[in-house]
Each structure stands twice: as C-alpha cells, then as structure tokens.
Amino acid sequence: MVAWGDVVKSGTRKQILIFGAGAIGRGFLPWKFAKNYDITFIDTNVELVRMLTARGSFTTYMVRDRKLVEMGVPVRAALTPDEFDPRVHGRHLAAVFINVGPRNSVRAAYLAQDLGAPVILCENDPAKVEDARYALGIDNVFFAIPDVITSNTTSPELLAKDPLAVSSEDGILFIDEKGCGGLEGEFTACDAAEMAKQWTAKLYLHNTPHCVAAYLGALRGLTYVHESMAVESIRAIVSGAMREMLATLSAEWQMIPPEFLRWYADKELARFSDALLFDPISRVAREPLRKLERSGRLIGAAQLSFSHGIVPDNTLVGIGAAMLFDDHNDPDRHLSFMRRSMPVSDLLTQVLGLRRGEVLEMVLTRKFDDIAATLRTIEWRGNV
Amino acid sequence: MSGAYERESSIALRAVVEAGQIFNRTNGDLDVKTKGSRRDLVTGFDRLAEDKIRALLTQTGIPILGEESFTGEKFDPNAPNLWVVDPLDGTTNFVHGLPLYCIAVGLLADGRVRAGALKMPALNEVYCTFGQHGSYLNGSQLTVRPAALSDSLSVASFSGYTRLDDPKVRDRKSRLYGLFNDIDERSRGCLRLGSAAMNICWAAAGRIQVAYGIENLLWDVVAASAVARLAGCKAYIHLEPDSARVSYVIGAPGAAEEVRDLLEGAGLAEFRDKNGEGDIR
C-alpha cells in the first residue's frame, strides 16, 4: 500500500477514486485505468474494505479470445465512506467513478462534490446524472456506459487463489466527452448522439433480456446467468424478448442503423451464455422493484413495444418472473410479501405504479396466471 | 411467511386492499347518518367496509375490535392478539369529497402496536408493515429521521366540541386550542386534516414530523402507529382505562418528545411508555 506520506512527492501518479468495489469497480475499471492511475476504493462493505486493505491488491481476470487474461491490481487505499476524508484521500485526482447502484449514487456523489475532479457515473440510469448535479449544485457530473458483462466474483477455482478475484469480459467504456478532459486510459469519448445510441442499445438490448434471463434462472434455482441461458426453454424466452426489443427499437429509433442493433443483439446473447463469466443471478436480479420501474428495462420496455403495436409476450413473461422473484436477502424482499398479500391488479397499480385500466395493467392482470403457467414449464423451483 | 407478524401484516394488507375496492364505487349514495353529533358521521361505506374486513379477519380466530360494531363493551387491550379496525377514518372528509380518508386494520399484541395496513383509496396509497422488518408506502420503505420541533410540520387531531353551553366543555376546548396554538408557534405550523390515521401515516412517510391526538379512538391509531414505529417514529400512546379513548404523540425522534412534554405539561395526557415504543399499557 502507498503510505500517505508518499502522496505529496513530486512525480507521484495521479489517482482515481472508485466508489463501489464490486463488479464494475474491481472487474472492469482497472482494465481501463490501472496502467495510468493509482486506485483508491470506497465501499460500504466493511469486510471487503478490510480485505483490500490487508492484501493491498487483488486479481482481476478478463475473457479475451476465449481465454482468461490475468492482471494484479495494486490498491492505493480502500476505505469505507466514514473513513473517506476528501482532504487526505482526494488529492492528485484525475476522476471519480461511481458505480454503487442507482439507488445509492447520489449519496456517494455527495462525498465527491468538492474534489474538483469530474464525477463519472457508471450507473444504469442516466437520470442519476441530473439528480446528482441538482442535489450537489455542481455541473461536473457525467454519464458513462460500461458496455460489458462483469461480475463481482469468479469461478471457485480462481477464488481459491484469491478471494478478491473477479472476472469480466472485454468490454468498452463509453464516457460523455465533456467529462473526459485530461483523462487517460482505454475508453471512448462520445458526443450526446453517440451516448444516446449506446444507452438505447444497452437499456433495451442488454438490460432487458439480461434481467429476463436472470429472473427466469432465479425461479429455477440457478446461480449464474450462463447456467440460465443453458436451459433451452429459458434461452427461447430470452431470445424472444430480444427479438421484441429489436422490433421495438427499429420502430422507435429509425436513426439508429438496424445493422448496429442486430449486431448488438447477437453480441449480447453470446455474452449472456459465456460460461467463462460467473455473473451471479443474484446480482443481475437484485432490487426487482428498481428493475420494474415504470420507465425502466422491463415495464418501460413493454410499454414502448405496445406503443408500436408490438405485443411483447416474452418480455411479459420476464416481467412476471421479476414479480415472482423471491430472495430473502434482497433489499426488495418485501415485493414477494406484497405480491402474496394483494391481487395482481393492486400490485401493479399500487406498487408498480401502473394506472388501472391502462393497457399493460390490463394485459398483465389478465395474463398473469398464464405467465405463471409458462414459468412452471421451465421447472421452476420458485415458491408462489 | 415465517417472521414475526409477517402473516398478520399480510392479512391486514389483504383486508384493506379488498375493503378499498368498495370506495371505487361512484354511485354517490353515501347514506350518511350522525352518530352522536353533527361532526360524528357514519356512512353505508363504513359498515360495508367493516363487514368485508371482518369476513377476512374472522378466519384468523383473533378477536376483533371494530369501530362500527363497538357498543362500549369492555375489551382487553392487553390480549395476546387483538385486531383493531377502522373501516373509514376521516368520514367527514369523505362525505365532503376531500380525498383525506383511509381504511385501517391493525394488530395489538400484549398491549403493543405490532402490525398494520392502511389504504387511502383516493390518494392511491397503501401503507403496511412487513412483519418487524420495516414498513412501506406502495412498496417503498419508510425511514424517519430525527427532527427538532422548530424544523417540523405538525398535525393535530382532536374533537371540535359542539356542546358549548357546558362550562367544562368550554374549558376543555380552550385548553386544547391553547395547546394547538403553542405547538403551531413552536413548529413550522400545526395542521388539522381530519384523519388521525392518515396523520400518523404521513408522519411515517416524513411529510409531517409529528402527529398528536387527544381523545381520539383506539382504532384511529393502532394500524398507523405500527407502520410509524417500524419507520423509526417514536409512538407515545395512552389508552384511558376502561375505554377506547386514546391520546398520542407519534413522530420523528426529537419532535415527538417535545410535543409529548407539551401535552403532559398542559395536563392533557400522561404517557407511561417513556420510550415511545407503541406500548399502550
């Protein structure tokens, strides 16, 4: 570990702060920036922080050309939010990356507001950038899209060598070009139009089918997304959801080249099935209420499909699977409690925010029993 | 469901959701009657809703104390379990077309508020406890932070007396309004909104920092207090012996204690539970 006395020596490398030492924080960002910057992690997981501090480094793996490439990442410091002192830990800073989940991102951004470095949100929600700017009263908050499947864990064999090991695929990091001034590393600076195109593809051609695969796998009691995709009936539903999203995007955004969308869709289906990535279903499926937000990857996607006269039957199955998600360790574990305690229509209107009588509410209310029957055909081990 | 009071939370939630469907009717025939004074109203909806709720709760074998069926008989507030039901809190608001009313089903266990659910049909809001894990508004968890009274919005619930020819009543009214003015001046303002249960729910939701009531009724308070407690509110509740009348202060830590002290200082209530844990004994 670098001693704090070394920080002020001339020629010392600049650093980046990474809030969230999970899948993106440890699994992806070091591949893009560790050659150029020292890395300080801030995470609320006290045990993780303790282990990173004790070991001073961790191993990250990347799938490249069907092989695993290994990299050791030295850790300048690992801190909990309470331990983080911007005057001490925020010096010689090139950028701050925040990847703590959309629900926590603004809170994390508060810690970074006076550091004078660009704050780059790698969250699955571009609205969080505006939320952070408004809450903090600063403009230097920017959106980034990690186009990657990465995990906060890896295979048992690699974990035996290093319990902090994580694995990722070889992805691309898109960053709003306005936040990239002076930043060095491997990323693509994008203008607004390109960011919009990449986000559209990520939201509907990655996020939507990815979580459908996760929720279906969860019902079957599986652990990793690639295991879910190995089940033929699940794969068929996920591929069907992908086709629905392709049709929807082609109708909605004619300026995005269809060949880009098709290429993106094929890439995603291959990624979901990659057995070298150990992407936990619990991670992809976590916080189902967030995944079921009105404007989000499931309900928002289905609404968009309906608006173009496309009935997204497979996406609806994914919505049903998300509504049936039941993990006692999940922050949204109360969803299953509420689902058991009220009629489907009330769950949709009261909890998920649909209006009574709107198309999606009517369709889901009428079809929920059919959806549940479909889910039973994939030999689910869920408990309604 | 296996956690403490999860099953009861689920039943309460189901009951208010089902009863709430009655209020979706729009035929406008409210069948309004007075119960004691022009301010104490009951409608056909109250009775229908309570019947619907009772039909569900009866299956649990737990005794039920419901507003519309209460005839002044003795009940045991310290029973191991007791359902406490208000099929329509805020009837006057409802009759006048104000959307501030709710259906409340709560559970008292060994004299403490434990579980509850409420539905506000016109506002499309459902509040519920989830066992002892927490409480929720439409699926979002409720968390209350401490607040000083000077930074708080407060809300009161007390009866507006109509028998002003009685000097004792006039004196009582004067003290109640004196306290109301005092809290109004010490806070960012004190409101009167016409539904005690809704007031307490809004304290749980952080929209209001402290709700207090004097001479309310037990069924106004139990369900919402359970929700508020699990959101982190302090709940000081005093049940008058051999009656269903309660006084209470429920709200953010800090502000709740300040108002509690004001009520006690004015001689209008005395709270035995000094920790604000929803103990009515």
HADDOCK unambig.tbl for C-alpha pairs under 7 A between the chains (distance, minus, plus):
assign (segid A and resid 334 and name CA) (segid B and resid 130 and name CA) 6.88 0.50 0.50
assign (segid A and resid 335 and name CA) (segid B and resid 139 and name CA) 7.00 0.50 0.50
assign (segid A and resid 341 and name CA) (segid B and resid 10 and name CA) 5.12 0.50 0.50
assign (segid A and resid 341 and name CA) (segid B and resid 11 and name CA) 6.88 0.50 0.50
assign (segid A and resid 341 and name CA) (segid B and resid 13 and name CA) 6.19 0.50 0.50
assign (segid A and resid 341 and name CA) (segid B and resid 14 and name CA) 5.19 0.50 0.50
assign (segid A and resid 342 and name CA) (segid B and resid 14 and name CA) 5.41 0.50 0.50
assign (segid A and resid 342 and name CA) (segid B and resid 17 and name CA) 6.79 0.50 0.50
assign (segid A and resid 350 and name CA) (segid B and resid 124 and name CA) 6.64 0.50 0.50
assign (segid A and resid 350 and name CA) (segid B and resid 125 and name CA) 6.87 0.50 0.50
assign (segid A and resid 350 and name CA) (segid B and resid 126 and name CA) 6.98 0.50 0.50
assign (segid A and resid 350 and name CA) (segid B and resid 138 and name CA) 5.55 0.50 0.50
assign (segid A and resid 351 and name CA) (segid B and resid 138 and name CA) 4.65 0.50 0.50
assign (segid A and resid 351 and name CA) (segid B and resid 139 and name CA) 5.16 0.50 0.50
